Structure formats: structure tokens, C-alpha cells
């Protein structure tokens, strides 16, 4: 083998090694850049989570205090033509950390922050409620009309609406739809008064 060929082979090896080394450096720099960007994103997310005030946590109601700023329990009964609406079904359990039903119980509201209203509870359950109508998730509406009415009772007294009420410990709320007589409403209120509040 001649000197020229040997030199050409050495030159080829050096070129390959240089090219391979440059390619490795380029890939290493790209990997370092990608990891640096990921580290910045993760660091920022951790910082946001650690410094987040609980009142600004995602999913919270407007004007609510921090989670844990209150802990109240209230009894509720929603009666449609005398039948109880079942909040113990999984579709209505713990839909919000601020106010909810829990433990497969559908008769006790648990509130965990100040400033949280019954209107917000019904929103989290995807139930429509205003001063005239109660609307199920499937779209069925029970609205005040000539024959039937939607009525609200808060601690035994009739009120025009319950959406802005912020429950306090041991409150009792009745929502009743139908053509009940005053005696039938009185019976519903007595049942509500005897209803156990799960704490």
C-alpha cells in the first residue's frame, strides 16, 4: 500500500471523526436546550402551585374565601310532586371542593369556604335553578305555571329564591315543586326538620 493511499485513508478517518464529533456536539446541545426548556416550564409550574392562594385555585366560585375558611353543614330536601330528588347518586357527589354532597349522602350540604352560595352548588351539579324553574340535567323543566309552583323555604320561612343564600351550620332548605296545600308543605317542613345532618 502506497504512502498516498495511507494518507488518503487517514484523511478520510479524520474527516469522519471530525464530522461525527460535530454531529454529537450538535445533538448534545439540542438535548441540553430541550431539557433546559422543560426544566424552566416545570419550575414555573411548581412555583405557581406552591404560591397559589387557595381562593384562586381553579374551579372556585367568584368571591369565595380560601378553602377551609368555613366548614358548615345544612340539610336540604328537593321535592318534585312530593318525590325526593336523589342527590346521593354518584352524578351529584363531590363536584366541587368548595360546596358539595359527599359520602353517598344526598341530604346534607357540606360547605368549605366563605362566600359560597347555593346557586354555585346547583351550577356545579349542572342543575338549572332560578326563582321560577328547576331544570334536570336531561333538560326536563319544572317551572311555576297556572297549576304548579316552585317554592323555597329557608329555615322554615318561605323565601323568593335560594341562589344567593350562603348556608350556615344546621340550616335547613326545602325546594318544593307541585300543587301542595299549606298542610302538605307543613308536613314537608316537619320532615325536613327531623332530617339528620351528616357531619
C-alpha positions in Angstrom: 0.0 0.0 0.0 1.4 3.3 -1.0 2.0 6.3 1.1 -0.6 8.3 -0.8 -3.3 5.7 -0.2 -2.4 5.5 3.5 -2.6 9.3 3.8 -5.9 9.4 1.9 -7.3 6.8 4.3 -6.1 8.7 7.4 -7.6 11.9 6.0 -10.9 10.1 5.4 -10.9 8.7 9.0 -10.1 12.2 10.4 -12.9 13.8 8.3 -15.3 11.1 9.6 -14.2 11.5 13.2 -14.5 15.3 12.9 -17.9 15.1 11.3 -19.1 12.5 13.8 -17.8 14.6 16.7 -19.5 17.7 15.3 -22.8 15.8 14.9 -22.6 14.5 18.5 -21.9 18.1 19.8 -24.9 19.4 17.9 -27.2 16.6 19.3 -25.9 17.2 22.8 -26.6 21.0 22.5 -30.1 20.3 21.2 -30.8 17.9 24.1 -29.4 20.4 26.6 -31.7 23.1 25.1 -34.8 20.9 25.3 -34.1 19.8 28.9 -33.5 23.4 29.9 -36.8 24.5 28.4 -38.6 21.5 30.2 -36.8 22.4 33.5 -38.0 26.1 33.2 -41.6 25.0 32.5 -41.7 22.5 35.3 -40.0 25.0 37.7 -42.6 27.7 36.8 -45.5 25.2 37.3 -44.1 24.2 40.7 -43.7 27.8 41.7 -47.2 28.7 40.6 -48.6 25.7 42.5 -46.7 26.5 45.7 -47.5 30.2 45.7 -51.2 29.8 44.6 -53.6 31.2 47.1 -56.4 28.6 47.7 -59.0 31.2 46.9 -57.6 31.5 43.4 -57.4 27.7 42.9 -59.0 26.6 39.6 -62.7 25.8 39.8 -63.6 28.1 42.7 -66.6 30.3 42.8 -66.3 34.1 42.4 -65.8 36.0 45.7 -65.2 32.8 47.7 -62.8 32.6 50.6 -59.9 30.2 50.7 -60.7 26.5 51.0 -61.1 25.8 54.7 -62.1 29.3 55.6 -65.5 27.9 56.7 -67.0 24.5 57.4 -70.8 24.4 57.6 -73.4 21.7 57.1 -77.1 22.1 56.1 -80.0 19.8 55.4 -81.7 20.1 52.1 -84.8 18.4 50.5 -85.8 18.9 46.9 -89.3 17.6 46.4 -90.8 17.3 42.9 -94.5 16.5 43.1 -93.7 15.1 46.6 -90.9 12.8 45.5 -87.4 13.4 46.8 -84.7 14.4 44.3 -81.8 12.0 44.9 -78.5 13.8 45.4 -76.9 10.6 46.7 -76.4 9.4 43.2 -72.7 9.5 42.0 -73.5 12.2 39.5 -74.1 14.6 42.4 -71.3 13.6 44.8 -68.3 16.0 45.3 -68.4 18.0 42.2 -66.6 20.9 43.8 -64.2 21.2 46.8 -66.0 24.4 47.9 -69.5 23.0 48.4 -70.9 19.5 47.8 -72.6 16.4 48.8 -70.4 13.5 49.9 -70.2 10.0 51.3 -73.2 8.8 49.2 -75.4 11.1 51.3 -77.8 13.3 49.4 -79.4 15.2 52.2 -76.5 17.2 53.7 -74.7 20.0 52.0 -71.0 20.5 53.0 -69.6 24.0 52.6 -65.8 24.5 52.9 -65.3 28.2 52.2 -66.9 31.6 53.0 -68.8 33.3 50.2 -70.1 30.1 48.5 -73.8 30.2 47.7 -76.4 27.6 47.0 -76.6 28.9 43.4 -73.0 27.8 43.0 -73.8 24.4 44.3 -76.6 23.9 41.8 -74.2 25.1 39.0 -71.6 22.5 39.9 -74.3 19.8 39.7 -75.4 21.0 36.3 -78.9 21.6 37.5 -80.7 24.7 36.4 -82.3 26.7 39.2 -83.9 30.2 39.3 -86.8 31.7 41.1 -89.3 30.1 38.7 -87.7 26.8 37.4 -85.9 23.7 38.4 -84.2 22.0 35.4 -82.8 18.5 35.4 -79.6 17.6 33.7 -81.6 15.9 30.9 -83.5 19.1 30.2 -86.8 18.4 32.0 -88.1 21.6 33.4 -90.4 22.1 36.4 -91.5 25.8 36.2 -94.1 27.8 38.0 -97.3 28.0 36.0 -101.1 28.2 36.5 -101.3 24.8 38.1 -98.0 24.2 39.9 -95.4 26.4 41.6 -91.8 26.2 42.6 -91.4 27.2 46.3 -88.4 27.8 48.5 -88.2 27.6 52.3 -85.1 28.6 54.3 -85.1 27.6 58.0 -88.9 27.2 57.9 -89.7 30.6 56.2 -90.8 30.9 52.6 -88.3 32.9 50.5 -88.5 34.1 46.9 -85.2 32.5 45.8 -82.3 30.5 47.4 -79.5 31.0 44.9 -77.8 33.8 46.9 -78.1 32.1 50.3 -74.8 31.2 51.9 -75.6 28.3 54.3 -74.6 28.4 57.9 -74.3 25.4 60.3 -77.5 23.5 60.7 -79.6 25.5 58.2 -82.5 23.7 56.5 -83.6 24.3 52.9 -86.7 23.0 51.2 -87.3 23.3 47.5 -90.8 22.1 46.6 -92.5 21.9 43.2 -96.1 21.0 42.7 -99.6 22.0 43.8 -99.2 21.3 47.5 -101.7 22.5 50.1 -100.3 24.6 53.0 -100.8 21.4 55.2 -98.7 19.3 52.8 -95.9 22.0 52.8 -96.1 22.0 56.6 -95.6 18.2 56.5 -92.6 18.6 54.2 -91.1 21.2 56.6 -91.6 18.9 59.6 -89.9 16.0 57.7 -87.0 18.4 56.8 -86.7 19.5 60.5 -86.3 15.8 61.5 -83.9 15.1 58.7 -80.4 14.1 60.1 -77.5 16.4 59.1 -74.4 14.3 58.5 -71.2 15.9 59.8 
